[in-house]
């Protein structure tokens, strides 16, 4: 289940910031498994500029720690959407896709959204802590959200919101929200998991 959850209504768009409980216990196994997946699969190219993008069927994995991660992501996402009263009556939430992103130095993800899926997000497995002096950019690997209704500065509605990833943290946001991932410059691979949720009418 989710640990501490905060909700920030940026641009009048809900963006959930969720800390996953018990993450540290599973992190080493997740890192090892995801790096081995990259060794055995050439991956695909979506928004990744460089980097490795796995098939979007990670939620079907039988690896114990991956099963824990997928289950925790789903439970935390459903809990957040329901508590915020953002689930329309007569609908359930299903996970429609889940995949691994591994970025090496210089890799990034171009601006994109996740339509037609209603909710999307990212969970951070092994990312730069930003504490090393060798980091070349203060925005290294940050996720950048684009305001769907940018206005002048006097209205206090900036064009972007920059969110800083951390290990065990998960962001959940509407699938229509345009976003990108800033270039990663550290020599250590940056590992994250992205996912999509769809709304399904209750039978």
C-alpha positions as CSV (number, residue, x, y, z in Angstrom):
1,X,0.0,0.0,0.0
2,X,1.0,3.6,-0.4
3,X,2.9,5.5,2.3
4,X,2.6,9.3,2.6
5,X,0.5,10.8,-0.2
6,X,0.3,14.5,-1.1
7,X,-1.7,16.1,-3.9
8,X,-0.7,19.3,-5.6
9,X,-3.3,20.9,-7.9
10,X,-0.9,22.5,-10.4
11,X,-2.4,24.3,-13.4
12,X,-5.7,23.1,-11.9
13,X,-4.5,19.6,-12.9
14,X,-4.2,16.9,-10.3
15,X,-0.6,15.6,-9.9
16,X,-0.2,13.0,-7.1
17,X,3.2,12.7,-5.3
18,X,3.3,9.3,-3.6
19,X,6.0,7.5,-1.5
20,X,5.8,3.7,-1.8
21,X,6.2,1.8,1.5
22,X,8.7,-1.0,1.8
23,X,10.5,0.1,-1.4
24,X,14.0,-0.2,-0.1
25,X,13.6,-3.9,0.6
26,X,12.7,-4.6,-3.1
27,X,15.0,-2.0,-4.8
28,X,18.1,-4.2,-5.2
29,X,16.2,-7.0,-6.9
30,X,14.3,-4.6,-9.1
31,X,17.5,-2.9,-10.3
32,X,19.2,-6.3,-11.0
33,X,16.2,-7.7,-12.9
34,X,15.6,-4.6,-15.0
35,X,19.2,-4.4,-16.1
36,X,19.1,-8.1,-17.0
37,X,15.9,-7.4,-19.1
38,X,17.8,-4.8,-21.1
39,X,20.6,-7.3,-21.8
40,X,18.1,-9.8,-23.3
41,X,15.7,-7.5,-25.2
42,X,16.5,-4.7,-27.7
43,X,13.5,-2.7,-26.5
44,X,11.4,-0.3,-28.5
45,X,11.6,3.4,-29.4
46,X,8.8,5.7,-28.2
47,X,9.6,9.0,-26.7
48,X,13.1,7.9,-25.6
49,X,15.9,9.8,-27.2
50,X,18.6,7.1,-26.6
51,X,17.9,5.0,-23.6
52,X,16.0,1.7,-23.4
53,X,12.3,1.3,-23.4
54,X,11.0,-2.2,-22.5
55,X,7.8,-3.7,-23.9
56,X,4.7,-2.3,-22.1
57,X,3.7,-5.7,-20.6
58,X,5.7,-5.5,-17.4
59,X,2.5,-6.0,-15.4
60,X,2.5,-9.6,-16.7
61,X,5.9,-10.4,-15.1
62,X,6.2,-13.4,-12.7
63,X,9.3,-11.9,-11.0
64,X,8.3,-11.5,-7.2
65,X,9.6,-8.0,-6.8
66,X,8.1,-6.8,-10.0
67,X,4.8,-8.3,-9.0
68,X,5.1,-6.4,-5.7
69,X,5.9,-3.2,-7.6
70,X,3.0,-3.5,-10.1
71,X,0.6,-4.3,-7.3
72,X,1.7,-1.4,-5.2
73,X,1.6,1.1,-8.1
74,X,-1.9,0.0,-8.9
75,X,-3.2,0.1,-5.3
76,X,-1.6,3.5,-4.7
77,X,-3.0,4.9,-7.9
78,X,-6.6,3.6,-7.4
79,X,-6.5,4.8,-3.7
80,X,-5.3,8.3,-4.8
81,X,-7.9,8.7,-7.6
82,X,-10.8,7.5,-5.4
83,X,-9.8,9.6,-2.4
84,X,-9.7,12.7,-4.6
85,X,-13.2,11.8,-6.0
86,X,-11.9,11.7,-9.5
87,X,-13.3,8.3,-10.5
88,X,-16.6,8.8,-12.4
89,X,-19.6,6.7,-11.2
90,X,-20.0,3.5,-13.0
91,X,-16.3,3.0,-13.8
92,X,-13.4,0.9,-12.6
93,X,-9.7,1.5,-13.1
94,X,-7.5,-1.1,-14.9
95,X,-3.8,-1.0,-15.7
96,X,-3.4,-0.9,-19.5
97,X,0.4,-0.7,-19.7
98,X,3.6,-0.8,-17.7
99,X,7.2,-0.6,-18.8
100,X,10.8,0.1,-17.8
101,X,12.9,3.1,-19.0
102,X,16.7,3.0,-18.6
103,X,18.6,6.1,-19.5
104,X,22.3,6.3,-19.8
105,X,24.3,9.6,-19.8
106,X,22.9,12.0,-22.4
107,X,19.6,10.1,-22.8
108,X,16.2,11.9,-22.4
109,X,12.5,11.6,-23.2
110,X,10.9,14.1,-25.6
111,X,7.6,15.9,-24.8
112,X,4.6,13.6,-25.0
113,X,1.3,12.6,-23.4
114,X,-0.3,9.2,-22.8
115,X,-3.7,9.6,-24.4
116,X,-6.1,7.9,-24.8
117,X,-5.3,6.5,-21.3
118,X,-7.0,8.5,-18.6
119,X,-4.2,8.3,-16.0
120,X,-0.4,7.9,-16.3
121,X,2.6,7.9,-14.1
122,X,6.2,7.1,-13.3
123,X,7.8,5.3,-10.4
124,X,11.5,5.8,-9.7
125,X,13.7,2.8,-9.1
126,X,17.3,4.0,-9.2
127,X,17.8,7.7,-10.0
128,X,20.4,10.4,-9.3
129,X,20.1,11.8,-5.8
130,X,21.6,15.2,-7.1
131,X,24.0,15.2,-4.2
132,X,27.2,14.6,-6.3
133,X,29.1,17.6,-7.4
134,X,29.8,15.9,-10.7
135,X,26.1,16.3,-11.8
136,X,26.3,18.5,-14.9
137,X,22.8,19.9,-14.7
138,X,20.5,20.8,-11.8
139,X,17.6,19.5,-14.0
140,X,19.3,16.1,-14.5
141,X,16.5,13.5,-15.1
142,X,13.7,15.7,-13.7
143,X,10.2,15.3,-15.1
144,X,8.9,18.5,-16.6
145,X,5.1,19.1,-16.9
146,X,3.7,21.6,-19.4
147,X,0.9,23.8,-18.4
148,X,-2.1,23.1,-20.7
149,X,-3.2,26.7,-20.2
150,X,-0.1,28.9,-19.9
151,X,-0.7,32.5,-19.0
152,X,1.5,35.5,-18.3
153,X,3.6,35.6,-15.2
154,X,1.3,38.2,-13.6
155,X,-1.4,35.5,-13.3
156,X,1.2,33.2,-11.6
157,X,0.6,30.5,-14.2
158,X,4.0,29.5,-15.5
159,X,4.5,27.4,-18.6
160,X,6.1,24.4,-16.9
161,X,6.3,22.7,-13.5
162,X,9.5,20.8,-12.8
163,X,9.3,17.8,-10.4
164,X,12.3,16.1,-8.9
165,X,12.3,12.2,-8.9
166,X,13.6,10.2,-5.9
167,X,13.9,6.5,-5.4
168,X,10.6,5.0,-4.3
169,X,8.6,8.0,-5.3
170,X,5.7,7.8,-7.8
171,X,4.0,10.6,-9.7
172,X,0.4,10.1,-11.0
173,X,-1.2,12.5,-13.4
174,X,-3.9,12.7,-16.1
175,X,-2.9,11.0,-19.4
176,X,-3.5,14.2,-21.4
177,X,-0.8,16.2,-19.5
178,X,2.2,16.9,-21.7
179,X,5.5,16.1,-20.1
180,X,9.1,15.2,-20.8
181,X,12.2,13.9,-19.0
182,X,15.3,16.2,-18.9
183,X,18.6,14.7,-20.1
184,X,20.4,12.4,-17.6
185,X,24.1,13.1,-17.3
186,X,25.4,10.8,-14.6
187,X,27.4,7.7,-15.5
188,X,25.1,5.4,-13.5
189,X,22.0,4.2,-15.4
190,X,18.7,6.0,-14.5
191,X,16.0,3.4,-14.0
192,X,12.3,4.2,-13.8
193,X,9.0,2.5,-14.5
194,X,6.1,4.2,-16.3
195,X,2.5,3.0,-16.5
196,X,-1.0,3.8,-17.8
197,X,-4.5,3.3,-16.3
198,X,-7.7,3.2,-18.3
199,X,-11.3,3.7,-17.0
200,X,-13.5,0.7,-17.7
201,X,-17.3,0.8,-17.4
202,X,-18.6,-1.5,-14.7
203,X,-20.3,-4.4,-16.3
